[in-house]
Amino acid sequence: MQKKLLSVDNFKDMVYITEPSSNGRGDYSYSQQFWSERSNSYLGKCRFQGREQGFWAEEEGCNLNCPQISPNGQMAACIALMPDGSKALWIYDLLQQKRTNIININNMEEFVWSADSRSICMIIVEKEADKDGIRMVDSVGYRSNEDKGIRPEKRYILMIADIQTGKLKSLLCERKPLKKVIWMKTEDAVIVFSGETQSYLKVNVQSKIRTVLCSGLIMASKWSHAVLTQNEKHLFVPTSNFDNGSGQCSRLTCVETDGTGVVSVKHSGQIPQEWVPAYSDGDILETKNDYMGTSLESEAFFAVGERGGVSGIYCGTYYNGEILWKRICEGGVFTALTVVDKDTLLTVWSDADMPPELYKVGISCGEMKKVTDANAWTEKYALAPQTRICVEVDTATKLYGYYMLPPMRLRNQVHDKLPVVLTVHGGPASSYCGGFFMERQLLAAQGYCVVYGDPRGSTGYGEDFARADYAFDGTAASDLMVLLDYVLEKIDMLDKSRQAVIGGSYGGYMTVWLAAHEKRFKTACALRGLFSYLDLTLLSEGAGQVPFGADTSSVLGEFIRESVFLEGRKITIPLLICHGEKDMVCPVEGAYRLYAAVRDNQPQVPVELNIFKDCKHAIDPQSAENSIKFYDAVLSWLIKYL
């Protein structure tokens, strides 16, 4: 039977496995994100007492997120997102298979069970009543989170809830985000990251006394997630030598939980030769901050990391002043990690032609066994594999990337040479590890050769490679052209006269820059891009973090002069711009500015601006309807102009 080709309608079939969690007793839970006719939904599932069961169903239009089984294995909790946007904590009895309690707390960010399964510690966000604050002006009028031109103040509260009575107790309140709460088993205390002091704090649950565990460190990103060893004496904190906002790091800092400070760790980012053989491209390991877990039998811990652009799961341990690493498994892309029992990890894994599924991983052997089969529908479709490439720029620098040719069925039907689409990742501190990405598969199914890779400024290759200035000083653009030229020379069936560039977020920035400076491209698609430093500084979710001196006007002037939307005045090829209306990462105002720059300075150039209503930074994953509209716009544009 001949396999079918993917289309945008297949977004309705995709199921995303997220948020695996375990209590370490063999029980685990996870979320399945799927699409319904009216909205995206989440269904919590778990394996409890040896059987798989769905213990949440969609109720009254609620989406159920972050399922966690209690340490005693008898209960589970999740965050319910109500249709009106409010949140509540739902408690389930797994033995009776029914919901037993609802704790109505709005704007809950995260939670963790206590060791005795009687309480839950949570982080909630409260907005203060509107008052005169920072008034933000853009090219189309006033704008803010509340659509009133006023940014309300927020309070972040660390709170304990008794799951039987619903009684609440506040432990800590700050003006800047609290993140990544850990409940200690050996002490009646919780550990939490304080955005206000940029430190990890230990807070006694009874006395509320706080102990600063570490401060003055550059956290690898705002998502940094520490891991506590089994005896709870050491806390490993993801840190960096520079603030790259990457969601990754190249080292861990070891911290004493008794408050005596940071333990000296040397070469913590280097993998010792006797533990993991070094690749020819170096032996730097960068851990993914959110994906870490602790061994149940020793002081070892586990982390998802990247090494030379290859994703894997590694075991780490602190020994004689060093963090030593040992490889468990590598290849594809790992996007989650939790410890199920003494010899089993649970992870979400995907490859270029294999959508994400839940897998068990043997700690001692590294063997992977698939748990879910949520995307079995893809077996009926011809998915495209990828090929990894390596290009040596000089004796000290190697670039890695991939290309994806259309499925063989389509190649056998096409007699002309194939058009080429270069895709650029976001970040810039990010990387392609070759996992499943619907955009690439859709492009390949339309008959395009897709090229993608990691220029300097990307993570996964060490801190020197990831320097942020590479991303904006022309180095990254040059690297991308090197990777693209390598593929064009390697494969005879490609049409060098039909090249396009597509990118989102930082990739949107780079798309605009390449469209303005590289004459090889016939068209470009700039998606949810970083087009304006000015709007990033004044309007984004991180607004206000850039200090303004006495000469504020010169600072703002510099932001405007360095914004890539001004490059739109030089663009002479058809340009598609897509942006989410409520994007608070790369504000939509930059998209308006880019559109105006092209329209007013190059009136003969086709330019189209698509604003997706109610969408945030990630336009496509928010609903099947948005995904279909989003990729319909991109594919239609390429068909017309490429």
C-alpha positions as CSV (number, residue, x, y, z in Angstrom):
1,M,0.0,0.0,0.0
2,Q,1.4,3.4,-1.1
3,K,1.9,5.8,1.8
4,K,0.3,9.2,1.7
5,L,2.0,12.6,1.8
6,L,1.5,14.9,4.8
7,S,-0.6,18.0,4.6
8,V,-1.5,20.8,7.0
9,D,-4.7,19.0,8.0
10,N,-2.5,16.4,9.8
11,F,-2.1,18.9,12.6
12,K,-5.4,17.6,13.8
13,D,-3.9,14.1,14.2
14,M,-0.7,15.1,16.1
15,V,-0.5,14.1,19.7
16,Y,2.3,15.7,21.9
17,I,3.5,13.8,25.0
18,T,4.6,16.2,27.7
19,E,5.3,16.6,31.4
20,P,6.3,13.0,32.5
21,S,6.5,12.7,36.3
22,S,7.2,9.9,38.7
23,N,7.1,9.3,42.5
24,G,10.1,7.0,42.3
25,R,8.0,3.9,43.2
26,G,7.4,2.8,39.7
27,D,4.3,4.9,39.3
28,Y,4.4,7.7,36.7
29,S,2.1,10.2,34.9
30,Y,2.2,12.3,31.8
31,S,0.1,14.6,29.6
32,Q,-1.2,14.1,26.1
33,Q,-1.9,17.2,24.1
34,F,-4.4,16.7,21.4
35,W,-6.7,18.8,19.2
36,S,-10.5,19.0,19.4
37,E,-12.7,20.9,17.1
38,R,-12.8,24.0,19.4
39,S,-9.5,24.1,21.2
40,N,-6.4,22.2,22.2
41,S,-6.8,19.9,25.1
42,Y,-4.7,18.0,27.6
43,L,-5.5,14.5,29.0
44,G,-3.6,13.2,31.9
45,K,-2.6,9.5,32.0
46,C,-0.6,7.4,34.4
47,R,0.6,3.9,35.0
48,F,-0.5,3.0,38.5
49,Q,-0.2,-0.4,40.2
50,G,0.9,-2.0,37.0
51,R,-1.8,-0.8,34.7
52,E,-2.2,2.1,32.3
53,Q,-5.2,4.3,32.9
54,G,-6.5,7.7,31.9
55,F,-7.5,9.3,35.2
56,W,-8.5,12.7,33.8
57,A,-10.9,13.4,31.0
58,E,-11.7,16.8,29.6
59,E,-14.3,18.3,31.8
60,E,-16.3,21.4,31.1
61,G,-13.7,22.7,28.6
62,C,-10.8,22.5,31.0
63,N,-7.3,21.7,30.0
64,L,-5.4,19.6,32.5
65,N,-1.7,20.1,32.9
66,C,1.4,19.0,35.0
67,P,0.0,15.7,36.4
68,Q,2.0,14.5,39.4
69,I,1.5,11.3,41.4
70,S,1.9,11.7,45.2
71,P,5.0,10.0,46.9
72,N,2.7,7.4,48.5
73,G,1.2,6.5,45.1
74,Q,-2.4,6.9,46.2
75,M,-3.2,10.4,44.8
76,A,-2.5,12.6,41.9
77,A,-2.8,16.3,41.3
78,C,-2.9,18.5,38.2
79,I,-3.3,22.2,37.3
80,A,-6.7,22.7,35.6
81,L,-6.9,25.6,33.1
82,M,-10.5,26.8,33.1
83,P,-12.3,28.2,30.1
84,D,-12.2,31.7,31.5
85,G,-8.3,31.5,31.8
86,S,-8.3,30.9,35.6
87,K,-6.5,28.0,37.2
88,A,-7.3,25.5,40.0
89,L,-5.5,22.5,41.6
90,W,-7.4,19.3,41.2
91,I,-6.7,16.3,43.4
92,Y,-7.6,12.7,42.4
93,D,-7.8,9.5,44.3
94,L,-6.2,6.9,42.2
95,L,-7.6,3.9,44.1
96,Q,-11.2,5.1,43.7
97,Q,-10.4,6.7,40.3
98,K,-12.3,9.9,41.0
99,R,-11.6,13.6,41.8
100,T,-11.8,14.3,45.5
101,N,-10.9,17.9,46.0
102,I,-10.5,21.2,44.1
103,I,-8.3,24.0,45.5
104,N,-9.3,27.2,43.6
105,I,-6.2,29.2,43.3
106,N,-5.8,31.3,40.2
107,N,-2.6,31.8,38.3
108,M,-0.7,28.8,39.7
109,E,2.6,28.4,38.0
110,E,3.9,25.1,39.4
111,F,3.6,22.7,42.4
112,V,5.3,19.8,44.2
113,W,4.1,17.2,46.7
114,S,5.4,17.0,50.2
115,A,7.2,13.8,51.2
116,D,4.3,12.7,53.4
117,S,1.7,13.3,50.6
118,R,-0.4,15.5,52.9
119,S,0.5,18.9,51.4
120,I,1.4,20.6,48.2
121,C,3.8,23.5,47.8
122,M,2.9,25.8,44.9
123,I,4.0,29.1,43.3
124,I,1.2,31.5,42.4
125,V,1.2,34.8,40.7
126,E,-1.1,37.7,41.8
127,K,-1.7,40.8,39.8
128,E,-2.2,44.0,41.9
129,A,-5.1,46.2,41.1
130,D,-4.5,48.5,38.1
131,K,-2.8,51.8,38.9
132,D,-0.7,54.3,37.1
133,G,2.3,52.5,35.9
134,I,4.5,52.2,32.8
135,R,2.5,53.5,29.8
136,M,3.7,51.9,26.6
137,V,3.2,53.5,23.2
138,D,3.7,51.9,19.8
139,S,2.9,52.8,16.2
140,V,-0.8,51.8,16.5
141,G,-1.6,53.2,20.0
142,Y,-1.4,52.0,23.6
143,R,-0.8,48.4,24.4
144,S,-0.2,46.2,27.5
145,N,-1.1,42.9,29.0
146,E,-4.5,44.4,30.0
147,D,-5.0,46.3,26.8
148,K,-5.3,49.5,28.9
149,G,-1.8,50.9,28.4
150,I,-0.9,50.0,32.0
151,R,1.3,47.2,33.2
152,P,0.0,45.9,36.5
153,E,2.4,44.9,39.2
154,K,2.8,41.2,40.1
155,R,3.5,39.4,43.2
156,Y,5.0,35.8,43.3
157,I,3.9,33.8,46.3
158,L,5.3,30.6,47.6
159,M,2.4,28.8,49.3
160,I,1.6,25.5,51.1
161,A,-1.9,23.9,50.7
162,D,-3.3,21.1,52.9
163,I,-4.9,18.8,50.4
164,Q,-7.6,17.6,52.9
165,T,-8.7,20.9,54.3
166,G,-7.6,23.2,51.5
167,K,-6.0,25.5,54.2
168,L,-3.4,27.8,52.7
169,K,-0.1,29.1,54.3
170,S,2.1,31.7,52.7
171,L,5.9,31.2,53.0
172,L,7.4,33.8,50.8
173,C,6.3,36.8,48.6
174,E,8.5,38.6,46.1
175,R,8.1,41.0,43.2
176,K,10.2,39.0,40.7
177,P,9.5,35.4,39.6
178,L,9.9,32.4,42.0
179,K,10.8,29.2,40.1
180,K,11.5,25.5,40.5
181,V,10.4,24.6,44.0
182,I,11.8,21.4,45.6
183,W,10.4,19.9,48.8
184,M,13.1,18.3,50.9
185,K,12.5,14.9,52.4
186,T,15.1,15.0,55.2
187,E,14.0,18.5,56.4
188,D,10.7,20.3,56.7
189,A,11.8,22.8,54.2
190,V,11.5,23.7,50.5
191,I,14.1,25.0,48.1
192,V,13.1,27.7,45.5
193,F,14.9,29.9,43.1
194,S,14.4,33.7,43.8
195,G,14.4,36.0,40.8
196,E,14.6,39.0,43.2
197,T,17.9,38.0,44.7
198,Q,19.1,35.7,41.8
199,S,19.7,32.9,44.3
200,Y,18.4,29.6,45.6
201,L,16.7,29.8,49.0
202,K,15.9,27.2,51.6
203,V,12.7,28.1,53.4
204,N,11.6,26.3,56.6
205,V,7.9,25.4,56.3
206,Q,7.1,25.9,60.0
207,S,9.3,28.9,60.9
208,K,9.5,30.5,57.4
209,I,13.2,31.2,58.1
210,R,15.2,31.6,54.9
211,T,18.7,30.4,54.2
212,V,20.5,31.6,51.1
213,L,22.2,28.6,49.5
214,C,24.0,30.4,46.7
215,S,24.0,33.9,45.2
216,G,25.9,35.9,42.6
217,L,25.8,33.1,40.0
218,I,24.7,33.6,36.5
219,M,21.9,31.1,36.0
220,A,21.9,29.4,32.7
221,S,18.5,30.8,32.0
222,K,15.2,31.9,33.7
223,W,14.1,28.2,33.4
224,S,17.1,27.0,35.4
225,H,16.2,23.9,37.4
226,A,18.4,22.6,40.2
227,V,18.6,18.9,41.2
228,L,19.0,17.6,44.7
229,T,21.0,14.5,45.5
230,Q,19.5,11.6,47.3
231,N,21.1,12.4,50.7
232,E,20.0,16.1,50.1
233,K,23.5,17.4,51.0
234,H,24.2,18.8,47.5
235,L,22.2,20.9,45.1
236,F,23.4,21.1,41.5
237,V,22.6,24.4,39.9
238,P,22.8,25.0,36.1
239,T,25.0,28.1,35.6
240,S,26.8,29.8,32.8
241,N,29.8,32.1,32.3
242,F,27.6,34.6,30.5
243,D,23.9,35.4,30.3
244,N,22.8,33.9,27.0
245,G,19.2,33.1,27.9
246,S,19.6,29.7,26.2
247,G,17.7,27.3,28.3
248,Q,21.0,25.4,28.4
249,C,24.3,25.6,30.2
250,S,27.7,24.1,29.9
251,R,28.4,23.5,33.6
252,L,26.7,22.7,36.9
253,T,27.6,24.4,40.2
254,C,27.6,22.2,43.3
255,V,26.0,23.9,46.4
256,E,25.9,22.7,50.0
257,T,22.3,22.6,51.3
258,D,23.4,23.4,54.8
259,G,24.0,27.0,53.7
260,T,27.8,26.9,53.8
261,G,28.0,28.0,50.1
262,V,29.3,26.8,46.8
263,V,31.5,23.8,46.6
264,S,34.5,24.3,44.3
265,V,34.0,22.4,41.1
266,K,36.6,22.3,38.4
267,H,36.1,21.5,34.8
268,S,32.4,20.8,35.5
269,G,31.5,21.1,31.8
270,Q,34.2,18.7,30.6
271,I,33.5,15.0,30.2
272,P,36.5,12.9,31.5
273,Q,37.9,10.7,28.8
274,E,37.6,7.5,30.9
275,W,33.8,8.0,31.4
276,V,32.6,9.2,28.0
277,P,34.8,8.9,24.9
278,A,35.4,12.4,23.4
279,Y,33.9,13.1,20.0
280,S,36.2,14.5,17.3
281,D,34.3,17.8,17.7
282,G,35.1,18.2,21.3
283,D,33.9,16.9,24.7
284,I,31.7,19.7,25.9
285,L,28.4,18.7,27.5
286,E,25.7,21.2,27.9
287,T,22.7,20.2,30.1
288,K,19.1,21.0,29.4
289,N,18.0,22.7,32.6
290,D,14.5,21.4,32.9
291,Y,15.4,17.8,32.3
292,M,17.2,16.5,35.3
293,G,16.5,13.9,38.0
294,T,18.2,12.2,41.0
295,S,19.3,8.6,41.4
296,L,17.2,6.7,44.0
297,E,20.2,4.6,45.2
298,S,23.3,6.9,45.0
299,E,24.5,10.4,44.9
300,A,24.4,10.4,41.1
301,F,21.9,12.4,39.1
302,F,20.7,12.3,35.5
303,A,20.4,15.1,32.8
304,V,19.4,15.5,29.3
305,G,22.3,17.2,27.5
306,E,23.8,18.0,24.1
307,R,27.3,17.2,23.1
308,G,28.6,18.3,19.7
309,G,25.0,18.9,18.7
310,V,23.9,15.4,19.6
311,S,21.2,15.0,22.3
312,G,21.5,12.3,25.0
313,I,20.9,11.3,28.5
314,Y,23.9,11.3,30.9
315,C,24.6,10.3,34.4
316,G,26.6,12.7,36.6
317,T,28.2,12.4,40.0
318,Y,30.3,14.7,42.2
319,Y,33.7,13.2,43.0
320,N,36.9,14.7,44.3
321,G,36.1,18.3,43.2
322,E,34.7,17.3,39.8
323,I,31.4,16.5,38.2
324,L,32.0,13.3,36.3
325,W,29.7,12.3,33.4
326,K,28.7,8.9,32.0
327,R,26.7,8.4,28.8
328,I,23.5,6.4,29.1
329,C,22.1,6.9,25.5
330,E,22.4,9.4,22.7
331,G,20.8,10.2,19.3
332,G,17.5,11.8,18.3
333,V,16.1,14.3,20.7
334,F,15.2,13.9,24.3
335,T,12.8,16.5,25.7
336,A,12.0,15.3,29.2
337,L,13.4,13.2,32.0
338,T,12.1,11.7,35.3
339,V,13.3,8.8,37.4
340,V,10.8,5.9,37.7
341,D,12.7,3.5,39.8
342,K,16.3,2.5,40.7
343,D,17.1,1.2,37.1
344,T,14.5,3.1,34.9
345,L,14.2,6.6,33.5
346,L,11.2,8.0,31.7
347,T,11.8,10.3,28.8
348,V,10.1,11.8,25.7
349,W,12.1,11.0,22.5
350,S,11.7,11.8,18.9
351,D,13.7,11.6,15.7
352,A,13.4,13.4,12.3
353,D,10.9,10.9,11.0
354,M,9.5,9.7,14.3
355,P,7.1,11.9,16.3
356,P,7.5,12.2,20.1
357,E,6.5,9.3,22.2
358,L,7.1,8.2,25.8
359,Y,10.0,5.8,26.4
360,K,11.5,3.9,29.3
361,V,15.3,3.9,29.4
362,G,17.4,1.3,31.3
363,I,19.9,3.2,33.5
364,S,22.4,0.3,33.5
365,C,22.1,-0.7,29.8
366,G,20.8,2.4,28.0
367,E,18.1,0.3,26.2
368,M,15.0,2.3,25.2
369,K,11.5,0.8,25.2
370,K,8.5,2.7,23.8
371,V,5.6,3.1,26.2
372,T,3.0,5.1,24.2
373,D,1.9,4.8,20.6
374,A,0.0,8.1,20.4
375,N,1.2,8.9,16.8
376,A,0.6,5.6,15.2
377,W,-1.3,7.4,12.4
378,T,2.1,8.5,10.9
379,E,2.7,4.9,9.8
380,K,0.3,5.6,6.9
381,Y,2.4,8.6,5.7
382,A,5.7,8.9,3.9
383,L,7.9,10.8,6.3
384,A,11.3,12.1,5.2
385,P,14.5,11.1,6.9
386,Q,17.4,13.5,7.5
387,T,21.1,13.4,6.8
388,R,23.7,15.0,9.1
389,I,26.5,17.1,7.6
390,C,29.8,18.5,9.0
391,V,31.7,21.4,7.4
392,E,35.1,22.5,8.6
393,V,35.4,26.3,8.5
394,D,38.9,26.4,9.9
395,T,41.2,24.2,12.0
396,A,39.3,25.3,15.2
397,T,35.7,25.4,14.0
398,K,33.4,22.7,12.6
399,L,29.8,23.4,11.7
400,Y,27.1,20.8,11.9
401,G,23.7,20.7,10.2
402,Y,21.2,18.5,8.4
403,Y,19.4,18.3,5.1
404,M,16.1,16.6,4.4
405,L,15.0,15.5,0.9
406,P,11.4,14.9,0.0
407,P,10.1,11.4,0.6
408,M,11.2,8.9,-2.1
409,R,7.7,8.5,-3.4
410,L,7.6,12.2,-4.3
411,R,11.1,12.3,-5.7
412,N,10.2,9.5,-8.1
413,Q,7.4,11.7,-9.4
414,V,9.4,14.9,-9.8
415,H,11.6,15.2,-12.9
416,D,12.8,18.8,-12.3
417,K,15.4,19.8,-9.9
418,L,14.3,20.5,-6.3
419,P,13.9,24.0,-4.8
420,V,15.7,24.5,-1.5
421,V,14.5,26.1,1.8
422,L,16.9,27.1,4.5
423,T,15.3,27.2,8.0
424,V,16.9,29.1,10.9
425,H,16.3,28.2,14.5
426,G,15.4,30.6,17.3
427,G,17.4,31.6,20.3
428,P,20.0,32.4,19.1
429,A,21.1,30.2,22.0
430,S,19.5,27.0,20.7
431,S,20.3,24.2,18.4
432,Y,19.0,21.6,15.9
433,C,19.4,18.1,17.2
434,G,17.3,16.6,14.4
435,G,14.1,15.7,16.3
436,F,10.6,15.6,14.8
437,F,9.4,19.0,13.6
438,M,6.2,19.2,11.6
439,E,7.3,22.3,9.6
440,R,10.3,20.4,8.1
441,Q,8.2,17.4,7.2
442,L,5.5,19.6,5.6
443,L,8.1,21.4,3.5
444,A,9.6,18.1,2.4
445,A,6.2,16.7,1.5
446,Q,5.7,19.7,-0.8
447,G,8.8,18.8,-2.7
448,Y,11.4,21.1,-1.1
449,C,14.9,20.1,0.1
450,V,15.1,21.5,3.6
451,V,18.5,22.6,5.0
452,Y,19.1,23.5,8.7
453,G,22.0,23.7,11.0
454,D,23.8,25.4,13.9
455,P,25.8,28.5,13.2
456,R,28.1,30.0,15.8
457,G,25.9,31.5,18.5
458,S,24.1,28.2,18.9
459,T,24.4,26.0,22.0
460,G,25.5,22.4,22.3
461,Y,29.1,23.0,21.2
462,G,30.6,24.9,24.3
463,E,30.5,28.4,25.6
464,D,33.0,29.8,23.1
465,F,30.9,28.7,20.2
466,A,27.7,30.0,21.9
467,R,28.9,33.6,22.3
468,A,25.9,35.8,21.6
469,D,27.8,38.4,19.6
470,Y,28.3,35.7,16.9
471,A,24.6,35.7,16.3
472,F,24.5,39.4,15.4
473,D,27.9,40.4,14.0
474,G,27.6,38.5,10.7
475,T,29.4,35.3,11.8
476,A,26.2,33.3,12.1
477,A,24.9,34.5,8.7
478,S,28.2,33.5,7.1
479,D,28.1,30.1,8.8
480,L,24.6,29.5,7.4
481,M,25.7,30.2,3.9
482,V,28.6,27.8,4.4
483,L,26.2,25.0,5.4
484,L,23.8,25.9,2.6
485,D,26.5,25.9,-0.1
486,Y,27.8,22.6,1.1
487,V,24.5,20.9,0.5
488,L,24.0,22.7,-2.8
489,E,27.4,21.3,-4.0
490,K,26.8,17.9,-2.5
491,I,23.4,17.1,-4.1
492,D,23.1,17.4,-7.9
493,M,19.3,17.3,-7.9
494,L,18.9,20.8,-6.3
495,D,18.0,23.9,-8.1
496,K,20.4,26.7,-7.1
497,S,18.2,29.3,-8.8
498,R,15.2,28.5,-6.4
499,Q,16.3,29.2,-2.8
500,A,14.2,30.5,0.1
501,V,14.8,31.3,3.8
502,I,12.4,30.8,6.7
503,G,13.0,31.4,10.4
504,G,11.1,32.1,13.6
505,S,12.0,34.2,16.7
506,Y,15.8,34.9,16.3
507,G,15.4,32.9,13.1
508,G,13.0,35.6,12.0
509,Y,15.7,38.2,12.7
510,M,18.2,36.3,10.6
511,T,15.7,35.7,7.8
512,V,15.2,39.5,7.4
513,W,19.0,40.1,7.6
514,L,19.7,37.4,4.9
515,A,16.8,38.7,2.7
516,A,18.4,42.1,2.8
517,H,22.0,41.1,2.2
518,E,22.1,37.8,0.3
519,K,20.9,38.1,-3.3
520,R,20.6,34.3,-3.8
521,F,17.1,34.0,-2.2
522,K,13.9,34.3,-4.3
523,T,11.7,34.8,-1.3
524,A,11.6,34.8,2.5
525,C,9.2,34.1,5.4
526,A,9.9,35.9,8.7
527,L,7.9,34.3,11.5
528,R,7.3,35.8,15.0
529,G,10.7,37.4,14.7
530,L,12.9,39.7,16.8
531,F,12.5,42.7,14.5
532,S,12.8,45.6,17.0
533,Y,15.2,46.0,20.0
534,L,13.2,49.0,21.0
535,D,9.9,47.0,21.4
536,L,11.8,44.1,23.0
537,T,13.1,46.5,25.6
538,L,9.8,48.3,26.3
539,L,7.1,45.8,25.6
540,S,8.3,42.2,26.0
541,E,7.8,40.0,29.0
542,G,11.4,41.0,30.1
543,A,10.7,44.7,29.7
544,G,12.3,47.0,32.3
545,Q,15.3,44.8,32.7
546,V,17.5,47.0,30.6
547,P,18.8,49.9,32.8
548,F,18.4,53.4,31.5
549,G,21.0,56.0,32.4
550,A,20.7,59.8,32.2
551,D,20.9,59.9,28.4
552,T,17.9,57.7,27.8
553,S,17.3,59.1,24.3
554,S,20.7,58.0,23.1
555,V,20.1,54.5,24.4
556,L,16.7,54.2,22.7
557,G,18.2,55.6,19.6
558,E,20.8,52.9,19.6
559,F,18.1,50.2,20.0
560,I,16.3,51.6,16.9
561,R,19.5,51.9,14.8
562,E,20.4,48.3,15.6
563,S,16.9,46.8,15.0
564,V,16.7,44.6,12.0
565,F,13.3,46.0,10.8
566,L,15.4,48.9,9.3
567,E,17.0,46.3,7.0
568,G,13.5,46.0,5.4
569,R,14.3,49.1,3.4
570,K,16.9,47.0,1.4
571,I,14.7,43.9,0.8
572,T,13.9,43.4,-2.9
573,I,12.4,39.9,-2.8
574,P,8.8,38.9,-1.8
575,L,8.5,38.8,2.0
576,L,5.9,37.1,4.2
577,I,5.6,38.2,7.9
578,C,3.6,36.1,10.4
579,H,3.2,37.1,14.0
580,G,1.1,36.4,17.1
581,E,-1.1,39.3,18.2
582,K,-0.2,38.7,21.9
583,D,3.5,37.8,21.5
584,M,5.2,39.0,24.7
585,V,8.6,37.5,23.7
586,C,9.1,39.3,20.4
587,P,6.4,42.0,20.5
588,V,4.1,42.3,17.5
589,E,5.0,46.0,17.1
590,G,8.3,44.9,15.4
591,A,6.3,43.1,12.7
592,Y,4.3,46.3,12.0
593,R,7.6,48.2,11.7
594,L,9.2,45.7,9.4
595,Y,6.1,45.7,7.2
596,A,6.1,49.5,7.0
597,A,9.8,49.6,6.2
598,V,9.4,47.3,3.2
599,R,6.1,48.7,2.0
600,D,7.3,52.4,2.1
601,N,10.8,51.9,0.7
602,Q,10.2,49.1,-1.8
603,P,6.6,49.6,-3.0
604,Q,7.2,47.2,-5.9
605,V,8.1,44.3,-3.6
606,P,5.3,41.9,-2.6
607,V,5.0,42.0,1.2
608,E,2.3,40.5,3.3
609,L,1.7,40.8,7.1
610,N,-0.4,38.1,8.8
611,I,-1.3,38.8,12.5
612,F,-2.8,35.8,14.3
613,K,-5.4,36.8,16.7
614,D,-5.0,35.8,20.4
615,C,-1.8,33.9,19.6
616,K,1.4,34.3,21.7
617,H,5.0,33.7,20.6
618,A,4.5,30.1,19.6
619,I,1.8,30.6,16.9
620,D,1.5,27.1,15.6
621,P,1.3,24.8,18.7
622,Q,-1.6,26.7,20.3
623,S,-4.4,25.1,18.3
624,A,-4.9,22.9,15.2
625,E,-6.8,25.7,13.6
626,N,-4.0,28.2,14.1
627,S,-1.4,25.7,12.9
628,I,-3.4,25.0,9.7
629,K,-3.8,28.7,9.0
630,F,-0.2,29.4,9.8
631,Y,1.4,26.8,7.6
632,D,-1.2,27.3,4.9
633,A,0.1,30.9,4.7
634,V,3.7,29.8,4.5
635,L,3.2,27.0,2.0
636,S,1.0,29.1,-0.2
637,W,3.6,31.9,-0.2
638,L,6.4,29.5,-1.3
639,I,4.2,27.9,-4.0
640,K,3.6,31.4,-5.4
641,Y,7.1,32.9,-5.2
642,L,9.5,30.0,-5.2
